[in-house]
Amino acid sequence: MDSHHHLCYKRQECFNAIRNKISDCNSLQDRHGSRYLINGKVVIEHSPGLSGPGKSATVQVYSSTVIDPNTRKGKLSGKACLKKGKSSKKDSAKTTVYKIKLHVEPGFGNPGAFLIENNHKHRFFLQSATLVTPENRVIHFDCRSWVYPIKDTNTSRLFFSNTCYLPSKTPACLVELRKEELESLRGDGTGERKEWDRIYDYDVYDDLGNPEKGPDHVRPVLGGSRSRPYPRRGRTGRPATKNGTISLDTYVPPDERCSPKKLSEFIANAIQATAHFLLPEAKSLPRDSSSFESFGDIRDLYSNNRRQAMRGTSVTEKVKKFVPAQLFKDVTHVIEEVDIKFPLPQIIRANQFAWKLDEEFGRQMLAGTNPTRIHCLREFPPRGTLTESYIEQSDIEHNLDGLSFEQAMKQWRIYVLDHHDYLLPFLRKMYSEGVCPCASRTLLFLRNDATLKPLAIELTYPGSSNNVDGMKTMVFLPEKEDIPQALWQLAKAHVAANDSAYHQLISHWLHTHAVVEPFIIATRRQLSVMHPIHRLLDPHFKDTMHINALARTVLINAGGILEKTLFTGKFSMELSSELYKQWRFDEQALPSDLIKRCMALEESENPRGAHMLFQDYPYGLDGLDIWLAIQTWVGDFCDIFYEDDASVKSDTEIQAWWSEIRNVGHGDKRKEKWWCQMTTKADLKRTLTTLVWIASALHASVNFGQYSYAGYPPNRPSRCRKFVPEEGTMEFAEFLKDPDKYFLNMLPDRFEASLGIALMEVKQRFEKFNKSLREMEKQIMERNGDPELMNRRGPAKVPYKLLYPDATKVETPAGITAKGIPNSVSI
C-alpha cells in the first residue's frame, strides 16, 4: 500500500471510530440524558409444558467497581423486566432469549453480579446472561441453574460473572456478596428440605434401613462411629425411617439434580431393563427361584431386540408409584414398547465358551470391570491381617513355565487376587441368610507374553472343622481331566462372586460415588462460585449427588437391588463400612495405587510418577496416560491463579474447604496421618488431580464394562448357592452325576440372575471428557490391535475401551457399554 492510500485508509478509520463513538454515546443515554444503559440478554430454558416467566421476572446488576457505602456492596442498578422474548425449540426444550436494558448512573463500571427475581408461579432454568457495558465490555454469566418463585424462596437469586477471583483478589464491591452467598448455602442444619432449598449439609447414612417393615429391614447407621465409619452424604432432613414405599423424588439441592431429560431417560431405561418383572406377557422370562437347566437356557434370556408392548393399567400404576409426577408423562412412552429380552453380552458374542478359559479368567483381572484389586505377591505364603494362606510352594512350583519358585518370586512374576481376610468375620452371618459364601485367594503367574495363568485358588467357608472361628479351607489347582477340571471351574465361580461383590460395593460405590460426595458438599459450602477451583471441579461433580440419593433409595438400601443380587446380602453396606477403614485418599492417586500394588515402580523423573512393570496391563498403561493429561491440565490451571506456596496457604476458602473435607465430610478419618497439610501448590495440584481422576477416569474404568462381562451370569456370578463339594459327601455324588448341572445350580437362580442382568443393562448417556484427550484414542486403539498385547482382547475378543477418552465415538450395540470417560461420577 503506497503512502497516499495508507493515509486515506487511516483517515477513514479515524472517521469510522469517531462516528461509532458518537453512536455509542447516543445509544447509552436514555431519553432524559442523565443516566446510562447496560444492554444485555438473558437466556431461559423452560420445562416442557411451562410458559416463560415473561414480565413476572426482573433483573438487577451489582457494580464490581463502585461500592454503596450503606450496604458495603456494589451499587445496584434499576430493575429490568423480562418481556417480549424470542423463543425457539430444540427437541423437547423451549429456550427464550430476552433482551434487557438496565439503567445505571455514570461511572457505574462493570457489572460483577446480578439478581434475578422470579415472580412467576413456576420455576425456570436460567442458562446464561450476557451484558454489554457503556464502554462496550462484554460480561458473561454462565448460570445453568433453576430459579424458583420468590413466594417459595423468599429471596432473589444471585449470580456472579464468569471472572474468577481468589478470596484475597475479590473486588471490594463483591466481598460481602461472596460471603453472604456462601453462608446461605450452608443453612443451619435443621428442618426438612424443600424442593427449592439450596442448602448443603452433611449427614450419616441413617436412611438405608426400613424398620417399619420388620427386623429384617433394620440396618446399622454408617458414619459417626469408630466401629462403622463412612463418608458423609448430603443431608435431606427427612426422618431416618421410611414408610416402605419407593420414591425417586428424593431431595438434593436443585443444582445437583439430573436434568429432567436425563432423569426421564434414566427412569425410562430402568423401566426398559426391569420390564421383565412387570410384563405379564413375557412368559419366557424367569419369574421363579428355580435353577437354569442348561447353558442354552441362560442364552435364551438374550435375543436380538424382540419388542413387545406392556399392556394393562397395572404396569402403568406400578410405574406411577415411584416416578416423580412431573416426569411420568415423559416415561410412559416406554410402557408402549419394550425389549422383552436382554441384548447379547460381548463376553459370549465371538466365542460363547471363552469365559471358561483360564486365560480369560486371568485377563479380566487386568482388563475387566475390576482391574484395581490384583497385586504382585512380594512374600510367600500370602498373609492377611487375620490368616496365612494354606497354599504351599509345592502346589505351584511345577507350573511356572520353567522358572524355579525363587526365580518367579525374584522377578515379580506371581500375583494374587485377595478376597480373603476382610470377608472372614462376615461368612457365618451370610451363611445364615441362605447363601454359600466363601473367602478366596487366587495366585497367578505372569507369563512371558504378559498373560496371567491361574496357579491355585484357596477357598475358606463356614464348616465344622476348626480353622478360624469354625471355618474350613480347601485349595484347588488347575486341572485338565474332566472331574478335577469341573471342580476347578466351581472354585473360579466363587472367586468371581467375591470379585463381583467387591467391585460393586468397594471399587465402584465406595471408592468413587461415596468418597466423592463429601468433596462436592464442601466445594459448594466453602468455595465461592467465583473461586477458580470451584470452576475447575464443577463439571466433575455433575449429577453425582442425585445419583447417590437415587442409589440410597433403590440400590444400596435394605432389600435393594444389591442386597438381592450380591452374596453379601443384608451385610453389603456394613462390609463397605469395614473396608472404608482401609481407605486412603492419597492412595487413590493412580501412580500411588499402582506402586502400592507393585504393578509399577516409582519413578520421580517420569512425569507420570510411575513406570509399569509390564506394558500389557490396559488399566494401568492407559490410566497413566489419562492421569498425566489430568495432572498437566490441573497444574497449568493452578499456575494461573497461584504464584507460590504462600498464595495457597493464605487462600482462606481453600483452607476452609480442605479442613471441612478432613474433619467433617470424611470426619471418621480425621486423625489419619496421611492427609496432606494443604500448604503448598504441590499439595493442591496433587489433591485436585486425584479428585478429578476419581470422578472421571477411575469411575469410567469400574463402571462402563459391566454389562459386557457381568451381563452373563456364568462369567461373573454375583452369588453362589452351593459350595464346591467335598469328596465323600452327598453333594459330591450329585456333582459327579452331572457337573454342568451342579455348576448351574450353584449360580444365582433365575430371578436373581435376571435382576442382576437388568441392573447391568440400565443404560445411561454420558458426556465427553476433556477434548484434549482425543489424541489418546488412536494410541489406545492401536494397542488394542497389537497382537503382542494379548490381555487387551483375549479369547473373548473384548477390546479394552474402559479408559477410551472420547465417550461419544466408541459405538457398540451392547447394553451398558464400554464407551469412555465422562467428566463425573454418574451411575
N, C-alpha and C positions, 0 to 999 in steps of 0.2 A: 504494500500500500504506500503511495507517494505521500509527501508531507501535506499537500493540499487536501487530498481525500481524507487523510488522517485527521486534519484539523476540522474538516466538516463533520466527520464522524463523531469526534469528541464534543463538538458544539451541539450536535443533535442529541447526544447522550445527556448533556447537561440540561438541555431544554426538557427532555423527557423526565429527568429526575425532578426538576422544578415543578413541572406540570403534575407529576404524581404526588409530590409533597403537598401541593395546594389542594389536590383532590382528596388526599388523605385527611388534611386538616378540616376541610369542609365536611367530610363524612363523619369526623369524630365529634364535631359539635352537634348538640341536639338543637331543637328549634328555638330554645331560649338562649343558646350561645354561652351558657355558663357552666355546663357540665360536659363530660366526655362519655363515649360509649366503648364498651368492650363487646365485640361481636363474638358469636360462637354458635356451636351446635351441640345438641345432646342426643345421643342415640339410645333408644329404649327398645327392648325386646319384650313382647307380650306373650304370656302363656296362651295356648290355644283356647279360643272362646272368650277371652277377656279383651276389653277395649283398652285403648291407651289412656293415660292419665289426663290428657287434654289440659284445660285450664285449672284442673284440680292439683297441679304440681307447680311449685315455684322454685327458683334458683337464686342464690346469692353467692358472692365470692368474697374471700378474705384477701387483703393485700399481704404480700410477703415482704414488703419494704416499709410500709407506713403503719406505725402502731397507734392504736387507740389508747390514750392514757387512762381511760376509765375502765377498760376491760383487760388491759395488758395483752390484747390480741391484735391482730391486724385489722385495719379499717375494713368495715363491711360495706359492700355495695348496696344499691337498691335491689328490689326484687324484680325478677322477670318471670312471667308465666310461660308455661309450655303450651303453645297453641299453633294451630294450622300446620301440624306436622305432615311430612311426606312419607307415606308408608310403602313398604314393599314386602313381598312374601317369598320365603325360600323354604322348601319342604313344608313343615307344619308351623314354622316360626314366622311371626309377623314382626317386622322391625320398622320403627318410626323414627325419622330424623326431625328434630325440632330446631329451628333457628331461633336464637335469642339475642337480645340487646340489653346489656346491663349498664345502667347509669352510674358513673363514678366521678369523683372530684378530680380536678387536675393534679397530677403528681401521685396518683393512686399507686402506680408501679405495677409490677407483675402480680397476677393472682397466684396465691400459694395453696389455697384450698377453697372448696366451695361447699355450700349447704344446699341440699335438696329436700323439700318438704312435700310429702305425698298426702294430699287431702282427698284422694280418690278412695273408693271402697275396696279396691283390690291392690295387691302388691304388683310391682312390675320389676323387670330385670334391667338394671342400668348398665349398659355395655361400656359407654365411654362418653367423654365430653372433650371438646376442643375449643379453646378460647384464643382470640386474637386481640392483642393489646393495642392501644393507640400508637405505639411505636412499631407495630407490625410484628411483634414477637408472638410466636405460636406456642401455646401452653397446652400440653396433653394431659388428660386424666384417664387412665385405664382403670375403670371401676369394676366391671364384672361382678355385680353384687345385687342382691334383692333389696328393694326399698319397700318397706311395709307402710301401711296407712298410719298417719300420726295419731289417729284415735286409738291405735293399739300400742304404739311405741312411746307416745308422749314426747317424742323428740325428733328433730330433723336428723338426716344422715349427713355425715361429714366425709369428704373425700379430699385427699391430698394429691398434688400434681405428681407426675412421674419422676420428678427430680429427687434423687436420693441424698440424704444427709446423715452423717454420723451425729449422735446427740450433741456433741460439742460444736458442730458446724451448723446447727439448725438456725435459720434466721430468727431473730428475736420475736418477730410477729407471730411465728408459728410454734414457739416453745410451749406456751400454755395450751394451745390446741393439741399439740402432740401428747402432752401429759394427760389431758382430760380424756382423749380418745382411748389411750391405754387403760386408764382407770375404769372407764365404762365397760371395757371388755372383760374385766376381772370379776365383776359382780361382788356380792358379799357372802357367797357360799350358802345361801338359804333359798327355800322356795322351789316349787316345781317349775321347770322351764316351759315357756310358751313358744309356739312356732316362730314368733318374730324376735325372740330374745337373742341378742348377740353376746352371749356370756360364755367364757371359757373357764372351767374349773375342773378340779381333779376328784376322782372317786375311786374306791376299791371295786373289785369285781364281786359285788354282792347281789348281782342280778342274774346269776346263772341258774340258780335253783328255783323250784316252784313248790314250796312246802304245802301249799293248799291242795296239791294233787296227791299228797301222801308221802310217807317217809322215803320211798324210792326216788323221789324227786328233790330231796334235800341235798344241797351241795355246799361245801365249805366256802367261806369268804376267802378270796385270794387277794393278797396285798395287805400291808399294815401289820404283819406279824413276822417274827423270826422263823416260825415253823412253815408258813405258807406265804413267802414273799412273791410279789408280782409287780409288773409295771402298772402305773395308774391309767385309768381310762377317763374319757370325758364325762363329767357329771351331768345327769339328766334331771335329777331332782325327783324322779318318780320313786315310789316305795320299792323296797328290795324284793318283796313278794308280789306275785302277779296272780291274775285270776284264771290262768290256764289257757287263754286264747293267744293265738299268734297274730301279731300286728307288725307290718313293715313300716308303719307310720311312727317311727321312733325319733325322739328329739335328737338333733345335732344342730349346732349353730348354722344359720342359713347359708353362710359362705362355704361351709364344709359339705353341703349336700350335693349328691349327684344331680346333674341337670334332670329336669323332668323327662327329657328324651332318653337319656342314658338309663334312668331308673326304670322307665317303662320298658326299655329294651331288655334290661336285666330281668325284670319280672316276667316279661313275655318269654324269654329264653328259659327261665326257670320253669314256667308252666309247660313249655315245649318238652323240656327234659323229664319233668315229673308227670307228664300226661299219661305215662304208662300206668300210673297208680290212680288216675282219675277216670280213665277210659273204660267204660263197661264193655265197649265193643272190641277192645284189644285183647281178646281171649287168649291169643298165642303168647302173651307175655306173662311172666310169673306173678302169682298173687299169693303163693303159699310159702311155707318154710321147708318145702321138700328139696332134695338134692338134685343136681343135674345128673341125668342118666348117662350122658356121653359128651365128648368134646363137640360133637355135632349139635348137641342140644344147646350148648353155650353159643355156638356160632349162629344158631337160629335167632339169637337176640338181635343180630345185626342184619341190615338189609340196605338196599340202595334207594333210600328216600321214598319208601312207600308212605303215602299220606292218607289220612282218614279224618273225618270230622268228629269233634267231641260234641255229641248231641245231648240234649236234655238240660233241664234247668238245674239239676243237682250239681253238675260241674260248675256252672256259672255261679251258683250260690257259694260253692266251696272257694272259688277264686275271690269272690267279692268280700269274703270274711277277712282276708288278710292283706288285700291290696288297698292302699290309700284311695279314698273316694275320687280325688281329682285325677287319678291315674287309671281308674278302672276302665274308662272308655278307650284309653289308648292300648289296652292289652286284650280287650275282648276279641279282637280280630284273630288272635291265635287259637281261640276256642273253636273257630270255624274249621280250621285245617291244621293238623299237626303230623309230624313224623311219628308213626306208631312203632318204629324200631330204631335202634341206635345205629349211627354210622360205624363202618368197619374201622377199628383202631389200626394205626400204622404198624404196630408190632406184628400183626398177623397178615398184612397185605401181601408182602413179597414172598414170605415163607411162613406158613401157618404154624410150623413147629420150631422156628428159630429160637423162640423163647426158652425152649428146653435145654439148649446147648450151654455147657459150662462157660464157653467163651462169651456168650451174650449175657449170662448171669454176671460175669465179672465186668463186662463193658459198661453195663448200666450203673455200676458204682462210680464210674469215671464220667459218663456222658448221659446218664439218665436224669430222672427228676430229683434225685437226692445225691448230688456229687460232692457234698460238703462234709460227709461223715468219715469216709475212709482215711486211714493214715498209715504211714510207714511204721513197721514194728522195729523198735530200737533195742528191745531186750526180750529174751525168751526164758521161760514161757510168758505169755501175756498176763499182765496183772491189772486188776482194777482196784477200786477203793475198798472192796469187800473180799474179793476172792482172787485166787491164782488159777490160771487155766489148767484143765485136765489134758489138753493136747500135749503130746510128748514129741520130742525130737524125732523119735523113730517113726512116728506117724507120717512125717512129711519129707524126711531127708532123701528118700528114694525117688522123689517126684520133682526134682529141682533142675531138670534139663541138663544133667551132667555136672552141675555145681555141687560142691560139698555144702553142708549146712553152714559151716563157718564162712565160706565164700559168699553165700547168699545173704547172710546177715551183714557181713562187712560191706558188701556192695549195695546195701539198702534195697534188696530185691523182694523182701517178704512184707506183705501188707495185711492189715486187719480191719475188718468192719465189725465194730464193737457195739453190740446192743445187749450188754450183759448186766453189769452190776447195778445200773440205775433201775433196772426192772425188778430185781430180786425182791425188794420189800413189797411189791405190788402183786406178785404172781398168785399167791394163795387167795388174795381178795378177788382177783379177776377170775380165778378158777371157780370160786363160789358163785359167780354170776353166770356160769354155764358155758364158758369158752374154755379152750385148751391152750393157755398161754405158755410160751417158752421165752427164756432169755438166751441170746445167742452170741457166739464169737465165730467169725469166719476168717480163716487165713487164706491168703492168695499169694501167688508167685508172679513177679513181673518178668515176662519172657523177653527174649531178645527183640521180638517185633513189637514190644511195648503193650501187648495184650496181657490181661490178668488171668491166670489159671488158678481156679479154686484148689486148695490143698486139703482143707479139713473144716468141718463145722462142729462146733460144740453147742449142745442144747441143754439147758437146765430148766426143769419143770417141777411142779409140785408132785411129790411122790412119797412113798412110805419109807424109803431108805434115807437115812440121815446124811446130809451133806451140809447145807446151810439152811437152818431152820426147816428141816424136813424136805429139802429139795433133792432131786435126783438129776444126775448128769450123764449124758451119752455123747460120744464122739463119733462122727460119721466121716468116711473118706470117699472120694470119688471112685466109682467102680464102673466096669463095663458089662459085667454079667447082669442078666435080667433082674433078679430079685434084689441084689445089693444096689444096683443102679436105681431101681424104683424107690428103695429106702432113701437113697441119696437125694432123689427128686423131692421126696416128702420133707426132708431136712431143709432143702433150699426154699421150699414154700414157707416154712416157719421163719427163716431169715427174712424173706421178702415181706412177710406180715410185720415183723419187727421194724423193718426199714420203712414200710408204708406209714405206720403209726408215728414213727419219729419224724418222718418227712412232713406229715400233716400238722402235727402238734408243735414241733420244735422248729425245724428248718423253715417251714412256711409261716405258720401262725405266729409263734413266739418271736422268732429271730427277724421277722420283717414287720408284720402287722402290729403286733402288740408293743414291741420295743420302740417303734417309731411314734406311736400316738403321744407319749409324753413330750417328745420334741415338738410336735405340732402345737400342742396346748401351750407350752412355754413360749414358742415363737409368737403366737397370737397375743399372749398376755404381756410379754416383756419387750418384744421388738416392734417398734412402730412400723407401719406400712411404708414409712419414709426411709427406714433403715435399709441399707443396701443388702444386708444378709437376709432380711425378710424377703426382699425381691428375689434374691438368689434361690431361696429354699421354696418359695411359694408353689411353683409348678410341680415340685416333687412331693407335695402334700395333697394333691388334688384327690378328692373323694375318699381318702383313707379313713377318716373318722366315721363317715357314713357307712362305708363297707364294714368297718369293725362293729358298728352298732347293729347292723343287719346280722352279722355273724353271731353276735350275742343273743339274737332273737331266734335264729333257726339252725345255726351250725354247731356252736360250742356249748349251747345251753343244755340243761337236763332234758334228756330224751331227744336231743337234737340229732342232726344227721351224722355227725362224727361219732357220737356215742352209739348210734345204731349200726355203724359200719365198721368201726375200728375194734380190734380185740381188747383195747384198753377200756372200752365201755364207759361206765359212770365215773371211772377214775382218771379219765383222759386229762381234764384240766388240772387235777391235783398232781398228776405226773408232770404236766407242763410247768407247774409251780416249782416242783422239786428240781427240775433241770434249769430253771431260771437262777437257782443258786450258783450254777456254774457259769452263768453268762457274764461276759466282759465286753463292754463296748469297744475297747481298743483292739480286741482280738477279732472284731468283725471287719476290720480293715483287711482287704483281701491279701496283701503281702504277709501280714502278721498271721492270718489264718493258715496260709499255705506253709509258712515256715514252722508254725507250731505243729502242724500235722506231718512235718518232714516230707512234704510234697515239693518243696522248693528250699533253696538255700538263701540266706540273707546276703544281699549284695548292695552295699551302700552306694557304690558308684553307678549302679544301674538306676535310671530314673524310675523304673517300676518298683525298685526296692527289693526285688527277689529274682532268682534265676531258677527256672523249672528244672527238676531233676530229670524229667523225660518230657519230650515235646508232645507226645500223643495223650495228653490229658486235656480234652477240649475245654472243660470248665476253667481250668487253671490258666491255660495259654490264652484263650480268647478273653477271659476275665481280666488278665493283667493288661491287655491292650485297652480294654474299656476303662480299667482303673486309671491308667496313665492319661487317657483323654479327659476323664473327670478331674483328676489331680491338676492337670495343666490348666483347664478352664477355671477351676476354683482358685488356683494360685494367681492366675492373671487377674481375675476379678478382685480378689482381696488386695492385690498390689495397687489397684487404682485408688482405693479408699484408705488403706492403712500404710503409713510411711515407715513405721518401725514398731518394735515390740511395745514401746510405751503407749502408742496410739490404741493398741488392743487392750492393754491393762487399764487405760483411762476411759474406755468405752463403757459407760455406766449401764447401758442396755444389754450389751453382750455379757457383761459380768453378772447382771441380774438373771439373764437367760440361762447361763451355764449353772449358776447356783441353784436355780429352781429345778432344772433338769436333775441335778445330782441329789438335791435334798428333798424334793417333793415328787416329781414325776417318776424318778427311779429311786425314791427315798429309802426303799428297803435295802439298797446297795450303797447308801451314802457313806458308809465307813470304809469302803473298799479303797485300797491304796493306789489302784491302777488308774483312777480318774486323773486326767491331766489338770493342771492348775489354771489353764487359760490365761497365761501371762505373756505369751509370745505369738508372733504371726504364725510360726510353725505349728503351735498348738491349735490355732484357729483353722488353719488350712487343713491339717490332718483330720480334725473333727468334722469339718464340713464335707471333705472328700469322702470320709467313711459314711456319713449320713446320707449323702446323695447316692453312694454305691448301694447301700442297703435298700433305699427306697426305689431304686430303678433297676440296676443290673442284677443284684442278688435276688430280688423278688422275681425278676423275669426267669432266672435260671431254675428256680424251685417251683414255679407256678405253671409256665406255659406248656410243658411237655406232659402234663398229667394224663390227658386222655390217650395220647399215643401209647403210653405204657400201662397205666393203671386201668384203662378202659377195657382191658382183657383180664378178668379175674385170675386165671391160672398163672399169668406172668407176675402180677403183684397182688396177691390176695390181701385183703385188709384184716382178716381174722382167720383162724383155723379152728375147726370144730372137733378135731381129733389130734392126739399126739402121734408121733412116729411110734409104731407098735414095737414092743419088745418080744423077742423070740420066746416061745413057750406060753404066750397069752392067747386068749380068745381073739383079741384084736389082730394078733399076728396071723392067726388062722384065717380070719376074714380077709386080711391083706393078701395072703397067698392065693386065695380063690380068684381074685380079680384086682391086681394092683392099681389099674387105672380107675376102677370104680371107687376103691378106697381113697385115692387121691381126690376124686371129685366130691366124695362125701366129706372130705376134710375142708374143702373150700367153703366160703360163705354160702348159705342157702340161696335159693332163687331170689327171694325178696331182698335179702341183704345185698347180694351181688348186683341186682338191678338198681337198687337205691344208690350203691356206690358208683356204678357206671353213670347214673343220672347226674350225680354230683359233679363228676369229671366233665360231663358233656354240656354243662351250663356255659353258654358262650358269652363272651364279652368283647366289646370293641375297645381297643386301646390306642393311645396316642403315639405319635412318633417320639423317639428320643432325639437328642440334640443333632441337628443336621451335620455338625462337624464329624459325626461318627460314620457317615456314609462310606467314606473311603475304606473302612474296615470290612464292608460287606464282601467285596471282591476277594480280599485276603482270606476271609473265613470260608467262602465258597470254594476257593482253590484248595484249602486244607481239606475240606470235606471230600474233594475229588481225588486227593492224593492216595494212591493205593498203598503207600507205605504206612500211612496213618490209619491203622485198622480199627481203632476204637471210635473213629468219627462216624462210621456207618454200621459196621458189624454184620453178622449174618442176617439180621432182620432188615438191613438196608434202610435204617432210620438215620438220616443225616443229623449231625449236631447243629441245631439252629437256635438253641435256647438263649444264646448271647449274641444273636444276629442283631446289629444295631437298628436297622430300619424296620419298624413294626408293620409298615404298610405294604411292603414289596415282596414278602415271602408268603405266597398264597398256597393253601392246601385245603382239600376238602374234608380234612379231619374235623372232629368236633371241637374241643377246646385245644387249640393248636399251638405249635411252637412258632410263634410269629415274631418274636423280638422284644426289645426293651422299651416299655413305656416310661414316662417320667416318674410315675408314682406307684405306690402300693395300692392297687385297687383290684380286688378279687383274688 
